[in-house]
Amino acid sequence: MSVSTISYAALGAAITCEVAGSALLQKSEQFTKAGPTLGMAACYGAAFFLMSVALKAMPLGVVYAIWSGVGIVLIAVVGALVFKQSLDGPAMFGMAMIVCGVVVMQAFSATTGH
């Protein structure tokens, strides 16, 4: 397995952990529920460890752009499906612009290391 593949896999796992941690943060009810609070802390710890693995072969700016772009969309989906939260048109448009920026960076930038 190449270093690049491992870095992208670690980043994907980091994003998944961060989204799970954010969902548990909502469930913790401002840290008043022990289970979700401990789960959130574990997920965030794993997310940052996995992000550090991705940083071995990818630039920080690239990792963080992918992390935040994908994370924003995934947590919005979790918010809608799990917490019954909705977004208005401008919010969805703004998120689409962020995703487009990540796609442009991945497709055209030599910095991403693909």
Stockholm file with secondary structure:
# STOCKHOLM 1.0

chainA/1-114         MSVSTISYAALGAAITCEVAGSALLQKSEQFTKAGPTLGMAACYGAAFFLMSVALKAMPLGVVYAIWSGVGIVLIAVVGALVFKQSLDGPAMFGMAMIVCGVVVMQAFSATTGH
#=GR chainA/1-114 SS CCHHHHHHHHHHHHHHHHHHHHHHHHHTTTTTSHHHHHHHHHHHHHHHHHHHHHTTTSCHHHHHHHHHHHHHHHHHHHHHHHHCCCCCHHHHHHHHHHHHHHHHHHHHCGGGCC
#=GC SS_cons         CCHHHHHHHHHHHHHHHHHHHHHHHHHTTTTTSHHHHHHHHHHHHHHHHHHHHHTTTSCHHHHHHHHHHHHHHHHHHHHHHHHCCCCCHHHHHHHHHHHHHHHHHHHHCGGGCC
//
